[in-house]
Amino acid sequence: MKQIIFIFMSLLCFSCSSKAQNQTADANVRSDKKILVAYFSCTGTTEKVADVIAKTVGGKLYKITPATAYTSADLDWNNKSSRSSIEMTTENSRPELGGDVLDLKDYDVVFLGYPIWWNLCPRPVNTFLEKYDFSGKTVILFATSGGSSIANSVKQLKKLYPKIVWGESQLLNGSGKEAGEWARQVIR
């Protein structure tokens, strides 16, 4: 009788342990697709969102790095002579990038994040999109903003890069939880 109880208890413990492992695995989505989470961020806001997305979907994180970092004076949108103001009012401005070189052939899906500047994506994002070949990739946009929507930036990117396969896009100003939930849904 003790053996039967012991076997029953062992099976019960194994069952509970297995269920707990499945619940943990479900917290993050692992896809059979190879995922890159590329982002541009000067203040860290977009970087935090990108980090949550990468952890949620099991993607590799990649920071789009300008060759010359932006200073707080460069980012002063109230100053028409600031670097960001000049770049954003010059439609063909493409700031040089630094950082590691990517091999995009290793990825199927690219989450691409950026802050909204002047109702658009910052020009270093355009440089990134023009530097690499996105053939056969799906690009999923996400952005952060203090007051603008993502709609105009998405519209402009689709117009400038019509050969790219664009996935769903989302403005993610809320919590990391919101970013994770959205990433889980969009990658399924």
Accessible surface in RSA format (square Angstrom, percent):
REM  Atomic radii and reference values for relative SASA: ProtOr
REM  Chains: A
REM  Algorithm: Lee & Richards
REM  Probe-radius: 1.40
REM  Slices: 20
REM RES _ NUM      All-atoms   Total-Side   Main-Chain    Non-polar    All polar
REM                ABS   REL    ABS   REL    ABS   REL    ABS   REL    ABS   REL
RES MET A   1   168.78  87.4 128.45  85.0  40.33  96.0 114.08  97.0  54.70  72.5
RES LYS A   2   178.93  87.3 172.38 105.8   6.54  15.6 117.35 105.6  61.57  65.6
RES GLN A   3   143.19  80.1 140.50 102.7   2.70   6.4  43.76  93.1  99.43  75.4
RES ILE A   4   117.00  66.6 116.20  86.6   0.79   1.9 116.26  83.7   0.74   2.0
RES ILE A   5    93.07  53.0  91.84  68.4   1.23   3.0  93.07  67.0   0.00   0.0
RES PHE A   6   144.35  72.2 140.48  87.0   3.87  10.1 143.96  87.3   0.39   1.1
RES ILE A   7   100.25  57.0  99.10  73.8   1.15   2.8 100.22  72.2   0.03   0.1
RES PHE A   8   125.86  63.0 123.97  76.8   1.89   4.9 125.56  76.1   0.30   0.9
RES MET A   9    95.26  49.3  95.12  63.0   0.14   0.3  79.64  67.7  15.62  20.7
RES SER A  10    49.53  41.9  38.62  51.5  10.91  25.1  36.06  76.8  13.47  18.9
RES LEU A  11   113.38  63.1 110.13  78.8   3.25   8.2 110.70  77.7   2.68   7.2
RES LEU A  12    87.69  48.8  83.82  60.0   3.87   9.7  87.21  61.2   0.49   1.3
RES CYS A  13    82.70  62.6  74.36  82.9   8.35  19.6  30.17  76.4  52.53  56.6
RES PHE A  14   146.25  73.2 140.78  87.2   5.47  14.2 145.80  88.4   0.45   1.3
RES SER A  15    64.20  54.3  57.46  76.7   6.74  15.5  25.10  53.4  39.10  54.8
RES CYS A  16    76.98  58.2  69.34  77.3   7.64  17.9  29.41  74.5  47.57  51.3
RES SER A  17    56.88  48.1  47.01  62.7   9.87  22.7  31.08  66.2  25.80  36.1
RES SER A  18    41.95  35.4  39.32  52.5   2.64   6.1  11.88  25.3  30.07  42.1
RES LYS A  19   134.35  65.5 131.47  80.7   2.87   6.8  77.20  69.5  57.15  60.9
RES ALA A  20    53.42  49.1  49.73  76.7   3.69   8.4  51.86  73.0   1.56   4.1
RES GLN A  21   123.27  68.9 115.50  84.4   7.77  18.5  40.44  86.1  82.83  62.8
RES ASN A  22    89.22  61.5  88.96  86.0   0.26   0.6  18.21  43.8  71.01  68.6
RES GLN A  23   113.83  63.7 104.01  76.0   9.82  23.4  38.77  82.5  75.06  56.9
RES THR A  24   101.46  72.2  91.64  92.9   9.82  23.4  71.19  95.6  30.27  45.8
RES ALA A  25    68.21  62.7  48.60  75.0  19.61  44.6  60.55  85.3   7.66  20.3
RES ASP A  26   103.31  72.4  91.62  91.2  11.69  27.7  30.49  71.8  72.82  72.6
RES ALA A  27    52.19  48.0  41.66  64.3  10.53  24.0  51.88  73.1   0.32   0.8
RES ASN A  28    55.88  38.5  53.05  51.3   2.83   6.8   4.08   9.8  51.80  50.1
RES VAL A  29    19.27  12.7  15.38  13.9   3.89   9.4  19.19  16.7   0.09   0.2
RES ARG A  30   157.31  66.0 126.49  64.5  30.82  73.4  70.63  96.5  86.68  52.5
RES SER A  31    35.99  30.4   7.03   9.4  28.96  66.7  10.36  22.1  25.63  35.9
RES ASP A  32   143.14 100.3 102.07 101.6  41.07  97.1  53.90 126.9  89.24  89.0
RES LYS A  33    96.52  47.1  88.31  54.2   8.21  19.5  46.36  41.7  50.16  53.4
RES LYS A  34   129.75  63.3 124.88  76.6   4.87  11.6  75.67  68.1  54.08  57.6
RES ILE A  35     7.19   4.1   1.12   0.8   6.06  14.6   1.12   0.8   6.06  16.5
RES LEU A  36     0.00   0.0   0.00   0.0   0.00   0.0   0.00   0.0   0.00   0.0
RES VAL A  37     0.00   0.0   0.00   0.0   0.00   0.0   0.00   0.0   0.00   0.0
RES ALA A  38     0.00   0.0   0.00   0.0   0.00   0.0   0.00   0.0   0.00   0.0
RES TYR A  39     7.27   3.4   7.27   4.1   0.00   0.0   0.21   0.2   7.06   8.7
RES PHE A  40     1.44   0.7   1.44   0.9   0.00   0.0   1.44   0.9   0.00   0.0
RES SER A  41     8.59   7.3   1.16   1.5   7.44  17.1   0.53   1.1   8.06  11.3
RES CYS A  42    48.97  37.0   9.10  10.2  39.87  93.7  10.89  27.6  38.09  41.1
RES THR A  43   112.17  79.8  73.38  74.4  38.78  92.4  69.74  93.7  42.43  64.1
RES GLY A  44    16.10  19.9   0.00   N/A  16.10  19.9  13.86  38.0   2.24   5.0
RES THR A  45    74.92  53.3  71.05  72.0   3.87   9.2  47.11  63.3  27.81  42.0
RES THR A  46     1.43   1.0   1.06   1.1   0.37   0.9   0.00   0.0   1.43   2.2
RES GLU A  47    62.97  36.2  62.97  47.6   0.00   0.0  12.66  24.5  50.31  41.1
RES LYS A  48   152.23  74.3 146.90  90.1   5.33  12.7  94.95  85.5  57.28  61.0
RES VAL A  49    13.08   8.6  11.94  10.8   1.15   2.8  13.08  11.4   0.00   0.0
RES ALA A  50     0.00   0.0   0.00   0.0   0.00   0.0   0.00   0.0   0.00   0.0
RES ASP A  51    44.86  31.4  44.86  44.7   0.00   0.0  10.30  24.2  34.56  34.5
RES VAL A  52    44.27  29.1  42.36  38.3   1.91   4.6  43.93  38.2   0.35   0.9
RES ILE A  53     0.00   0.0   0.00   0.0   0.00   0.0   0.00   0.0   0.00   0.0
RES ALA A  54     6.79   6.2   5.08   7.8   1.71   3.9   5.38   7.6   1.41   3.7
RES LYS A  55   133.34  65.1 124.83  76.6   8.52  20.3  88.73  79.9  44.62  47.5
RES THR A  56     7.41   5.3   7.27   7.4   0.14   0.3   0.14   0.2   7.27  11.0
RES VAL A  57     2.98   2.0   0.03   0.0   2.95   7.1   0.03   0.0   2.95   8.0
RES GLY A  58    45.25  55.8   0.00   N/A  45.25  55.8  13.35  36.6  31.90  71.4
RES GLY A  59    15.64  19.3   0.00   N/A  15.64  19.3   1.10   3.0  14.54  32.6
RES LYS A  60   112.49  54.9 102.49  62.9   9.99  23.8  74.65  67.2  37.84  40.3
RES LEU A  61    62.99  35.1  45.16  32.3  17.83  44.8  45.37  31.9  17.62  47.4
RES TYR A  62    18.32   8.6  15.16   8.6   3.16   8.2  13.89  10.4   4.43   5.5
RES LYS A  63    87.09  42.5  77.30  47.4   9.79  23.3  38.30  34.5  48.79  52.0
RES ILE A  64     1.07   0.6   0.09   0.1   0.99   2.4   0.72   0.5   0.35   0.9
RES THR A  65    48.47  34.5  47.85  48.5   0.62   1.5  38.88  52.2   9.60  14.5
RES PRO A  66    15.35  11.2  11.43  10.4   3.91  14.2  11.43   9.4   3.91  24.3
RES ALA A  67    56.93  52.3  22.32  34.4  34.61  78.7  25.25  35.6  31.68  83.9
RES THR A  68    93.18  66.3  88.53  89.7   4.66  11.1  60.01  80.6  33.17  50.1
RES ALA A  69    75.67  69.6  64.45  99.5  11.22  25.5  65.42  92.1  10.24  27.1
RES TYR A  70    25.21  11.8   0.72   0.4  24.49  63.7   0.73   0.5  24.48  30.2
RES THR A  71    77.91  55.4  70.22  71.2   7.68  18.3  74.79 100.5   3.12   4.7
RES SER A  72   100.20  84.7  82.08 109.5  18.12  41.7  50.69 107.9  49.52  69.4
RES ALA A  73    71.64  65.9  60.14  92.8  11.51  26.2  68.73  96.8   2.91   7.7
RES ASP A  74    28.37  19.9  27.82  27.7   0.54   1.3   0.54   1.3  27.82  27.7
RES LEU A  75    42.26  23.5  31.25  22.4  11.00  27.7  31.47  22.1  10.79  29.0
RES ASP A  76    58.00  40.6  50.30  50.1   7.70  18.2  18.65  43.9  39.35  39.2
RES TRP A  77   173.04  69.4 162.37  78.6  10.67  25.1 135.07  72.0  37.97  61.6
RES ASN A  78   110.21  76.0  79.85  77.2  30.36  73.1  29.13  70.1  81.08  78.4
RES ASN A  79    66.75  46.0  60.46  58.4   6.29  15.1  14.95  36.0  51.80  50.1
RES LYS A  80   183.94  89.7 167.79 103.0  16.14  38.4 112.15 100.9  71.78  76.5
RES SER A  81    86.11  72.8  68.82  91.8  17.29  39.8  31.52  67.1  54.59  76.5
RES SER A  82     6.30   5.3   0.00   0.0   6.30  14.5   6.30  13.4   0.00   0.0
RES ARG A  83    54.69  23.0  44.99  22.9   9.71  23.1  37.88  51.8  16.82  10.2
RES SER A  84     0.76   0.6   0.76   1.0   0.00   0.0   0.64   1.4   0.12   0.2
RES SER A  85     5.44   4.6   5.24   7.0   0.20   0.5   4.85  10.3   0.60   0.8
RES ILE A  86    92.51  52.6  91.82  68.4   0.69   1.7  92.51  66.6   0.00   0.0
RES GLU A  87    16.63   9.5  16.10  12.2   0.52   1.2  10.34  20.0   6.29   5.1
RES MET A  88    10.35   5.4   0.00   0.0  10.35  24.6   0.00   0.0  10.35  13.7
RES THR A  89   108.10  76.9  72.17  73.2  35.93  85.6  65.34  87.8  42.76  64.6
RES THR A  90    58.36  41.5  54.02  54.8   4.35  10.4  43.74  58.8  14.62  22.1
RES GLU A  91   122.32  70.2 115.70  87.5   6.63  15.8  37.25  72.0  85.08  69.5
RES ASN A  92   121.76  84.0 105.42 101.9  16.34  39.3  38.60  92.9  83.16  80.4
RES SER A  93    21.86  18.5  13.36  17.8   8.50  19.6  12.44  26.5   9.42  13.2
RES ARG A  94    73.44  30.8  45.64  23.3  27.80  66.2  30.28  41.4  43.16  26.2
RES PRO A  95    17.33  12.6   5.08   4.6  12.25  44.5  17.18  14.2   0.14   0.9
RES GLU A  96   132.08  75.8 118.33  89.5  13.76  32.8  43.53  84.2  88.55  72.3
RES LEU A  97    21.20  11.8   5.38   3.8  15.82  39.8   5.38   3.8  15.82  42.6
RES GLY A  98    23.20  28.6   0.00   N/A  23.20  28.6  21.93  60.2   1.27   2.8
RES GLY A  99    53.24  65.7   0.00   N/A  53.24  65.7  22.73  62.4  30.51  68.3
RES ASP A 100   113.74  79.7 105.20 104.7   8.54  20.2  25.86  60.9  87.88  87.6
RES VAL A 101   119.58  78.7  91.87  83.2  27.71  66.8  91.87  79.8  27.71  75.2
RES LEU A 102    19.75  11.0   7.96   5.7  11.78  29.6   9.98   7.0   9.76  26.3
RES ASP A 103    69.10  48.4  59.05  58.8  10.05  23.8  29.84  70.2  39.26  39.2
RES LEU A 104     9.79   5.5   6.09   4.4   3.70   9.3   6.09   4.3   3.70   9.9
RES LYS A 105   158.97  77.6 129.18  79.3  29.80  70.9  96.20  86.6  62.77  66.9
RES ASP A 106    67.17  47.0  62.70  62.4   4.46  10.6  17.50  41.2  49.67  49.5
RES TYR A 107    24.38  11.4  23.00  13.1   1.38   3.6  11.85   8.9  12.53  15.5
RES ASP A 108    64.90  45.5  60.61  60.3   4.29  10.1  15.76  37.1  49.14  49.0
RES VAL A 109     6.96   4.6   6.96   6.3   0.00   0.0   6.96   6.0   0.00   0.0
RES VAL A 110     0.00   0.0   0.00   0.0   0.00   0.0   0.00   0.0   0.00   0.0
RES PHE A 111     0.00   0.0   0.00   0.0   0.00   0.0   0.00   0.0   0.00   0.0
RES LEU A 112     0.00   0.0   0.00   0.0   0.00   0.0   0.00   0.0   0.00   0.0
RES GLY A 113     0.00   0.0   0.00   N/A   0.00   0.0   0.00   0.0   0.00   0.0
RES TYR A 114     0.00   0.0   0.00   0.0   0.00   0.0   0.00   0.0   0.00   0.0
RES PRO A 115    23.01  16.8  23.01  21.0   0.00   0.0  23.01  19.0   0.00   0.0
RES ILE A 116    19.26  11.0   0.93   0.7  18.33  44.2   0.93   0.7  18.33  49.7
RES TRP A 117    28.27  11.3  25.57  12.4   2.70   6.3  14.27   7.6  14.00  22.7
RES TRP A 118    92.09  37.0  58.97  28.5  33.12  77.8  58.43  31.2  33.66  54.6
RES ASN A 119    64.27  44.3  61.98  59.9   2.29   5.5  19.65  47.3  44.63  43.1
RES LEU A 120    28.50  15.9  28.50  20.4   0.00   0.0  28.50  20.0   0.00   0.0
RES CYS A 121     0.00   0.0   0.00   0.0   0.00   0.0   0.00   0.0   0.00   0.0
RES PRO A 122     0.00   0.0   0.00   0.0   0.00   0.0   0.00   0.0   0.00   0.0
RES ARG A 123     4.73   2.0   4.73   2.4   0.00   0.0   0.00   0.0   4.73   2.9
RES PRO A 124     0.00   0.0   0.00   0.0   0.00   0.0   0.00   0.0   0.00   0.0
RES VAL A 125     0.00   0.0   0.00   0.0   0.00   0.0   0.00   0.0   0.00   0.0
RES ASN A 126     0.00   0.0   0.00   0.0   0.00   0.0   0.00   0.0   0.00   0.0
RES THR A 127    19.69  14.0  18.35  18.6   1.35   3.2  19.04  25.6   0.66   1.0
RES PHE A 128     0.33   0.2   0.33   0.2   0.00   0.0   0.33   0.2   0.00   0.0
RES LEU A 129     6.63   3.7   0.00   0.0   6.63  16.7   0.00   0.0   6.63  17.9
RES GLU A 130    92.08  52.9  57.25  43.3  34.83  82.9  35.49  68.7  56.59  46.2
RES LYS A 131    94.83  46.3  59.11  36.3  35.71  85.0  53.29  48.0  41.53  44.2
RES TYR A 132    28.86  13.5  14.98   8.5  13.88  36.1  19.69  14.8   9.17  11.3
RES ASP A 133   102.59  71.9  85.58  85.2  17.00  40.2  44.48 104.7  58.11  58.0
RES PHE A 134    11.30   5.7   3.56   2.2   7.74  20.1   4.64   2.8   6.66  19.1
RES SER A 135    82.66  69.9  60.71  81.0  21.95  50.6  43.79  93.3  38.87  54.5
RES GLY A 136    79.20  97.7   0.00   N/A  79.20  97.7  42.72 117.2  36.47  81.7
RES LYS A 137    22.37  10.9  20.95  12.9   1.42   3.4   2.90   2.6  19.47  20.7
RES THR A 138    45.32  32.2  45.13  45.8   0.19   0.5  17.82  23.9  27.50  41.6
RES VAL A 139     0.09   0.1   0.00   0.0   0.09   0.2   0.00   0.0   0.09   0.3
RES ILE A 140     6.87   3.9   6.87   5.1   0.00   0.0   6.87   4.9   0.00   0.0
RES LEU A 141     2.29   1.3   2.29   1.6   0.00   0.0   2.29   1.6   0.00   0.0
RES PHE A 142     0.00   0.0   0.00   0.0   0.00   0.0   0.00   0.0   0.00   0.0
RES ALA A 143     0.00   0.0   0.00   0.0   0.00   0.0   0.00   0.0   0.00   0.0
RES THR A 144     4.78   3.4   4.53   4.6   0.26   0.6   2.25   3.0   2.54   3.8
RES SER A 145    20.63  17.4   3.08   4.1  17.55  40.4   9.19  19.6  11.44  16.0
RES GLY A 146    94.27 116.3   0.00   N/A  94.27 116.3  45.75 125.6  48.52 108.7
RES GLY A 147    78.71  97.1   0.00   N/A  78.71  97.1  39.48 108.4  39.23  87.9
RES SER A 148    38.45  32.5  29.30  39.1   9.14  21.1   8.39  17.9  30.05  42.1
RES SER A 149    61.51  52.0  54.12  72.2   7.38  17.0  47.71 101.6  13.79  19.3
RES ILE A 150    18.88  10.7  18.63  13.9   0.24   0.6  18.63  13.4   0.24   0.7
RES ALA A 151    65.69  60.4  56.11  86.6   9.58  21.8  62.00  87.3   3.69   9.8
RES ASN A 152    57.37  39.6  52.99  51.2   4.38  10.6  12.07  29.1  45.30  43.8
RES SER A 153     0.02   0.0   0.00   0.0   0.02   0.1   0.02   0.1   0.00   0.0
RES VAL A 154    14.65   9.6  14.65  13.3   0.00   0.0  14.65  12.7   0.00   0.0
RES LYS A 155   150.40  73.4 142.92  87.7   7.48  17.8  91.73  82.6  58.67  62.5
RES GLN A 156    28.88  16.1  25.58  18.7   3.29   7.8  19.89  42.3   8.99   6.8
RES LEU A 157     0.00   0.0   0.00   0.0   0.00   0.0   0.00   0.0   0.00   0.0
RES LYS A 158    96.55  47.1  90.59  55.6   5.96  14.2  41.71  37.5  54.84  58.4
RES LYS A 159   168.36  82.1 144.07  88.4  24.29  57.8  96.93  87.2  71.43  76.1
RES LEU A 160    64.45  35.9  42.15  30.2  22.30  56.1  44.96  31.6  19.49  52.5
RES TYR A 161    25.94  12.1  21.76  12.4   4.18  10.9  25.88  19.5   0.06   0.1
RES PRO A 162   103.35  75.3  74.96  68.3  28.38 103.2  79.10  65.3  24.24 150.7
RES LYS A 163   197.80  96.5 168.45 103.4  29.36  69.9 119.00 107.1  78.80  83.9
RES ILE A 164    20.20  11.5  12.50   9.3   7.71  18.6  13.81   9.9   6.39  17.3
RES VAL A 165    88.43  58.2  83.52  75.6   4.91  11.8  88.00  76.5   0.43   1.2
RES TRP A 166    42.48  17.0  14.04   6.8  28.44  66.8  14.04   7.5  28.44  46.1
RES GLY A 167    24.58  30.3   0.00   N/A  24.58  30.3  16.17  44.4   8.42  18.9
RES GLU A 168    95.33  54.7  78.53  59.4  16.80  40.0  39.55  76.5  55.78  45.5
RES SER A 169    32.79  27.7  17.77  23.7  15.03  34.6   1.49   3.2  31.30  43.9
RES GLN A 170    61.08  34.2  59.19  43.3   1.89   4.5   3.02   6.4  58.06  44.0
RES LEU A 171    44.75  24.9  37.17  26.6   7.58  19.0  37.17  26.1   7.58  20.4
RES LEU A 172     2.12   1.2   1.17   0.8   0.96   2.4   1.17   0.8   0.96   2.6
RES ASN A 173    81.97  56.5  48.19  46.6  33.78  81.3  33.75  81.2  48.22  46.6
RES GLY A 174    48.48  59.8   0.00   N/A  48.48  59.8  29.87  82.0  18.61  41.7
RES SER A 175    67.86  57.3  50.41  67.3  17.44  40.2  51.42 109.5  16.43  23.0
RES GLY A 176    32.47  40.0   0.00   N/A  32.47  40.0  18.29  50.2  14.18  31.8
RES LYS A 177   153.65  75.0 136.98  84.0  16.67  39.7  90.52  81.5  63.13  67.2
RES GLU A 178    64.59  37.1  60.57  45.8   4.01   9.6  36.43  70.5  28.16  23.0
RES ALA A 179     0.30   0.3   0.30   0.5   0.00   0.0   0.30   0.4   0.00   0.0
RES GLY A 180     3.64   4.5   0.00   N/A   3.64   4.5   3.64  10.0   0.00   0.0
RES GLU A 181    78.55  45.1  76.65  58.0   1.90   4.5  28.79  55.7  49.76  40.6
RES TRP A 182    17.07   6.9  14.17   6.9   2.90   6.8  16.41   8.8   0.66   1.1
RES ALA A 183     0.00   0.0   0.00   0.0   0.00   0.0   0.00   0.0   0.00   0.0
RES ARG A 184    59.57  25.0  59.57  30.4   0.00   0.0  18.51  25.3  41.06  24.9
RES GLN A 185   134.30  75.1 116.67  85.3  17.63  42.0  39.25  83.6  95.05  72.1
RES VAL A 186    29.60  19.5   7.48   6.8  22.12  53.3  11.96  10.4  17.64  47.9
RES ILE A 187     7.88   4.5   1.98   1.5   5.90  14.2   2.06   1.5   5.82  15.8
RES ARG A 188   194.59  81.7 131.64  67.1  62.95 149.9  81.16 110.9 113.43  68.7
END  Absolute sums over single chains surface
CHAIN  1 A    10891.6       8775.5       2116.1       6230.1       4661.5
END  Absolute sums over all chains
TOTAL         10891.6       8775.5       2116.1       6230.1       4661.5
